[in-house]
């Protein structure tokens, strides 16, 4: 497991060329803290969409991600950055993108597959500083 600190994540965010956006949407629950960090860094609003696909042991709980909560504001005309902690299979990210279909959306993952990847070199599991293990 690769340990990462808030300082390492913050430094990587500072050095990343991120797009100008009006809104950051975090995919809950794993993407809430990363999206909060990104929204703070970009000085923009934050909303959360909650999808659930895996259980606490990272095993699929459903056949496909299930939407539990949608953003609570008008999204039309906004430039959106959709953020999750990890996007390996892409199922959760794609389910969230499906909810945002027709909008101007870019994706960011701390690791995995996205338009912007904070730690593309990390292939192993990560010990995130905000998780209790």
C-alpha positions in Angstrom: 0.0 0.0 0.0 1.4 3.4 -1.0 1.0 6.0 1.7 0.3 9.6 0.6 0.2 12.7 2.8 -2.0 15.8 2.5 1.2 17.7 1.7 2.1 15.4 -1.2 -1.5 15.7 -2.6 -1.5 19.5 -2.1 1.9 19.9 -3.9 0.7 17.8 -6.8 -2.5 19.9 -7.1 -0.4 23.1 -7.1 1.7 21.8 -10.0 -1.1 20.4 -12.1 -2.5 22.4 -15.0 -6.2 22.0 -14.2 -9.0 23.6 -16.3 -11.0 26.6 -15.2 -14.3 25.4 -13.9 -17.4 26.8 -12.3 -18.1 23.8 -10.1 -16.4 20.7 -8.7 -18.6 17.7 -8.2 -17.2 15.0 -5.9 -18.3 11.4 -6.2 -19.3 10.2 -2.7 -18.2 8.7 -0.7 -14.5 8.2 -1.7 -14.3 11.4 -3.8 -15.7 13.8 -1.2 -12.4 14.7 0.4 -10.4 14.8 -2.9 -13.1 17.0 -4.4 -13.0 19.3 -1.4 -9.3 19.7 -1.8 -9.6 20.4 -5.5 -12.5 22.9 -5.0 -10.5 24.7 -2.4 -7.4 24.7 -4.7 -9.5 26.0 -7.6 -11.5 28.4 -5.4 -14.8 27.2 -6.7 -18.1 25.7 -5.5 -18.4 22.1 -4.5 -21.4 19.7 -4.9 -21.6 16.0 -4.2 -23.2 13.1 -6.1 -23.4 9.9 -4.1 -23.0 6.6 -6.0 -22.4 3.3 -4.5 -20.9 0.3 -6.2 -18.4 -1.3 -3.8 -18.6 -2.3 -0.2 -16.2 -1.5 2.6 -13.9 -4.3 1.5 -13.8 -3.0 -2.1 -16.0 -5.8 -3.5 -18.8 -5.0 -5.9 -22.1 -4.6 -4.1 -24.3 -4.1 -7.1 -24.2 -5.1 -10.8 -23.6 -1.4 -11.6 -23.2 1.8 -9.5 -26.4 3.0 -7.8 -27.2 6.7 -7.5 -28.1 7.7 -3.9 -27.9 11.5 -4.2 -27.7 14.0 -7.1 -26.2 17.5 -7.0 -28.6 20.1 -5.5 -28.1 23.0 -7.9 -28.7 23.9 -11.6 -25.8 22.6 -13.6 -26.7 23.8 -17.1 -24.1 26.1 -18.6 -21.5 25.4 -15.9 -18.0 24.0 -16.6 -17.7 21.0 -14.2 -14.8 19.0 -12.9 -16.0 15.6 -11.7 -13.7 14.2 -9.0 -13.2 10.7 -7.4 -10.4 9.2 -5.4 -9.8 6.2 -7.6 -11.2 5.2 -11.0 -9.9 1.8 -12.0 -12.8 0.1 -13.8 -14.4 3.4 -14.6 -17.9 2.1 -13.7 -18.6 4.7 -11.0 -17.1 7.6 -12.9 -19.1 6.5 -16.0 -22.3 6.3 -14.0 -21.8 9.8 -12.7 -21.0 11.1 -16.2 -24.2 9.5 -17.4 -26.1 11.7 -14.9 -24.2 14.7 -16.3 -24.8 13.9 -19.9 -25.0 16.9 -22.2 -23.0 19.1 -19.8 -19.4 20.4 -20.0 -17.6 17.9 -17.8 -14.0 16.9 -17.3 -12.9 14.2 -14.9 -10.1 14.0 -12.3 -9.1 11.0 -10.3 -6.3 10.8 -7.7 -5.3 7.6 -9.5 -6.7 5.4 -12.2 -8.4 6.6 -15.4 -9.6 10.2 -16.0 -9.0 13.3 -18.0 -6.7 14.5 -15.2 -4.9 12.0 -13.0 -3.1 13.4 -9.9 -0.9 10.3 -9.4 -0.7 8.4 -12.7 2.5 6.6 -11.6 0.7 4.8 -8.7 -0.7 1.4 -9.7 -1.0 -0.1 -6.1 -3.5 0.6 -3.5 -3.1 3.9 -1.7 -3.3 4.7 2.0 -5.2 8.0 1.8 -4.6 10.4 4.7 -8.3 10.9 5.3 -9.2 7.2 5.6 -9.1 5.2 8.8 -7.5 1.8 8.2 
